[in-house]
Amino acid sequence: MLSNIKREVTGSISFGLEKETSSKVVLDFLSASFKSFVSESKNIGVSNEKGISHLLCIFLNRKAKKYPFFFHSEYVEDVNSGMSPQVDIAMIAEANVIDIFDKSHGENDSFFSIEAKRLPTPGQNRRKEYVVGITAPCGGIERFKKGIHGAGLRYAAIVAYVQENDNDYWFNEINKWIKELADETLWFEDDQLKWLDEDEKETCGHLISSHARQIKGKQVENINLYHYWLNLPA
């Protein structure tokens, strides 16, 4: 895999001749790294979302040393705004440009954004926050659908820290919540998640979903989300 990675003299980055190839390298890296994180974090001793995401970001950077990208935590979506939303983890190119996921991304751009959520989400009125917020647009999927996160991306991810129940339980619950929202503006039954790999779903669930988006009142192209559910009991 690493032999396919090429760093151009100009500073651009490619993983072979096709952008589809670079996409596969990134997704394979994430899938393998998340599985390793779960297996090496059985006694992590941390249960809060920010703490786990902090450790996960460090772990991913150590794994990515031979790759032409790195991970940045609490990535600011709009550097011109002091009140900008922040996505939990962003993937950024080491050099000037990276060609991936059907487009080019600049040196300070996140080419793949990762939002983190606990399952279950703690606190009153927050149970459905993986999907949607009750009093504010703080839901994981919701933020990508509304362009709060990843407005310029076609692909992104949500990583869940599963602390109670199993992945089959959350698959049914989350798709039920989405189905309940389907009669509201911007939500459809097609927003429901599908399994990508069920072989190891009890350890690290891997799912996918595709979502219509509306940003500043304008319909834009769908965003495709990869979901990684890490079994990390509290």
C-alpha positions in Angstrom: 0.0 0.0 0.0 2.7 2.5 1.0 4.5 1.8 -2.2 1.6 3.4 -4.1 2.1 6.7 -2.3 4.0 9.4 -4.3 5.1 12.8 -3.1 5.5 15.1 -6.0 8.4 17.6 -6.2 5.8 20.4 -6.6 4.3 19.5 -3.2 1.1 18.0 -4.5 0.3 14.5 -3.2 -1.2 11.5 -5.0 -1.6 7.9 -4.2 -1.1 6.5 -7.6 -2.8 7.6 -10.8 -6.5 7.6 -9.7 -8.2 9.6 -7.0 -10.3 6.5 -6.3 -7.0 4.8 -5.3 -6.2 7.6 -2.8 -9.7 7.3 -1.3 -9.2 3.6 -0.7 -5.9 4.2 1.0 -7.4 6.7 3.4 -10.4 4.5 4.2 -8.3 1.4 4.6 -6.0 3.3 6.9 -8.9 4.6 9.1 -10.6 1.2 9.3 -7.3 -0.6 10.3 -6.3 2.2 12.8 -9.7 2.3 14.5 -9.6 -1.5 15.0 -6.1 -1.2 16.5 -7.2 1.7 18.8 -10.0 -0.5 20.1 -7.8 -3.5 20.7 -5.1 -1.4 22.4 -7.6 0.7 24.5 -9.4 -2.0 26.5 -8.3 -0.3 29.7 -8.3 3.2 28.5 -9.6 4.6 31.7 -11.3 7.6 30.0 -15.0 7.7 29.2 -15.7 11.4 28.2 -15.9 12.2 24.5 -13.3 14.9 24.4 -10.8 12.8 26.3 -11.2 9.8 24.0 -11.0 11.9 20.9 -7.8 13.5 22.2 -6.2 10.1 22.7 -7.6 8.9 19.4 -6.1 11.8 17.5 -2.6 11.2 19.0 -2.9 7.5 18.2 -3.9 8.2 14.6 -0.9 10.6 14.1 1.5 8.0 15.4 0.0 5.5 12.9 0.2 8.0 10.0 3.9 8.8 10.2 4.6 7.1 6.9 1.6 8.7 5.2 1.4 12.2 3.5 -1.3 13.4 5.9 -1.8 14.1 9.6 -4.7 14.6 12.1 -5.7 17.8 13.8 -8.1 17.9 16.7 -10.8 20.6 17.2 -10.4 21.8 13.6 -11.9 25.3 13.1 -14.3 25.3 10.1 -13.9 29.0 9.5 -10.7 30.7 10.6 -12.2 34.1 10.0 -14.8 33.6 12.7 -13.9 33.5 16.4 -17.2 31.7 16.9 -16.6 29.1 14.2 -17.8 25.5 14.7 -15.1 22.9 15.3 -15.1 19.4 14.0 -13.5 16.9 16.4 -10.8 15.5 14.1 -9.6 16.6 10.6 -7.3 15.0 8.1 -4.9 17.5 6.5 -2.2 17.1 3.8 1.4 17.4 4.9 2.3 19.3 1.7 0.5 22.0 -0.4 -2.2 20.0 -2.2 -3.8 16.6 -1.9 -5.9 15.1 -4.6 -8.5 12.9 -3.0 -12.2 12.2 -3.0 -12.8 13.7 -6.4 -11.2 17.1 -5.8 -8.1 18.9 -4.7 -7.6 20.3 -1.2 -5.3 23.0 0.0 -2.6 22.8 2.6 -4.8 24.1 5.4 -8.0 22.4 4.4 -9.5 19.3 6.0 -10.0 16.8 3.2 -11.8 14.4 5.5 -13.6 15.5 8.7 -14.4 13.2 11.6 -17.1 14.0 14.2 -17.2 12.0 17.4 -20.2 11.0 19.5 -20.7 8.8 22.5 -23.4 6.1 22.4 -25.4 6.7 24.5 -24.9 10.5 24.6 -25.0 11.5 28.3 -27.3 14.1 29.7 -31.0 15.0 29.5 -32.6 15.4 26.1 -29.4 14.3 24.3 -30.1 10.7 23.6 -30.6 11.2 19.8 -27.6 13.5 19.4 -25.8 11.1 17.1 -28.5 12.1 14.6 -30.1 15.4 15.7 -30.0 17.9 18.5 -33.1 18.8 20.4 -32.6 22.5 21.2 -29.6 23.3 18.9 -28.2 21.8 15.7 -25.6 19.7 17.5 -26.5 16.3 16.1 -23.7 14.4 14.4 -25.4 13.7 11.1 -27.4 16.9 11.4 -24.3 19.1 11.4 -23.0 17.5 8.1 -26.5 17.8 6.5 -26.7 21.5 7.3 -23.1 22.2 6.3 -22.0 23.2 9.8 -19.3 20.6 9.3 -17.7 19.7 6.0 -19.5 22.2 3.9 -16.9 21.8 1.1 -16.6 18.0 1.4 -18.4 15.1 -0.3 -17.1 12.6 2.2 -16.7 12.6 6.0 -17.1 10.3 9.0 -18.7 9.9 12.4 -16.8 7.9 15.0 -18.9 6.6 17.8 -17.6 5.4 21.2 -20.1 2.6 22.1 -20.2 2.5 25.8 -23.5 0.6 26.4 -25.4 -2.0 24.4 -24.1 -3.5 21.1 -23.8 -2.2 17.6 -26.9 -4.1 16.4 -28.9 -2.2 19.1 -27.6 1.2 17.9 -28.1 0.3 14.3 -31.8 -0.2 15.0 -32.1 2.8 17.3 -30.4 5.3 15.0 -32.3 4.2 11.9 -35.5 4.4 13.9 -34.7 8.0 14.9 -34.0 8.9 11.3 -37.3 7.3 10.2 -39.2 9.3 12.8 -37.6 12.5 11.3 -38.4 11.6 7.7 -41.5 13.8 7.6 -39.6 16.9 8.5 -37.7 19.3 6.2 -34.4 17.9 5.0 -34.8 14.4 6.5 -35.6 11.3 4.5 -35.8 7.6 5.0 -32.8 7.4 2.6 -30.7 9.0 5.4 -30.7 5.6 7.2 -27.4 3.8 7.7 -26.3 0.6 6.0 -23.7 -1.9 7.1 -20.5 -2.0 5.0 -18.8 -4.7 7.0 -20.6 -7.0 9.4 -17.7 -9.4 10.0 -16.2 -7.5 13.0 -19.1 -5.3 13.9 -19.1 -6.2 17.5 -15.6 -4.7 17.9 -15.6 -1.9 15.2 -18.8 -1.4 13.3 -18.4 0.0 9.8 -21.4 1.6 8.1 -22.2 4.1 5.4 -24.9 6.6 4.7 -25.7 9.3 2.1 -27.5 12.6 2.9 -29.1 15.4 1.1 -27.8 18.8 2.2 -29.1 22.3 2.4 -26.6 25.0 3.1 -27.8 28.6 3.7 -31.1 27.7 2.1 -29.5 26.2 -1.0 -29.7 22.5 -2.0 -26.2 21.2 -2.6 -24.7 17.8 -3.5 -25.1 15.0 -1.1 -22.5 14.2 1.6 -21.5 10.6 2.1 -20.7 9.6 5.7 -18.6 6.6 6.9 -19.6 5.5 10.4 -17.1 3.8 12.6 -18.5 2.4 15.9 -15.8 1.6 18.4 -16.7 -0.7 21.2 -15.3 1.1 24.3 -17.4 0.2 27.4 -17.3 2.9 30.0 
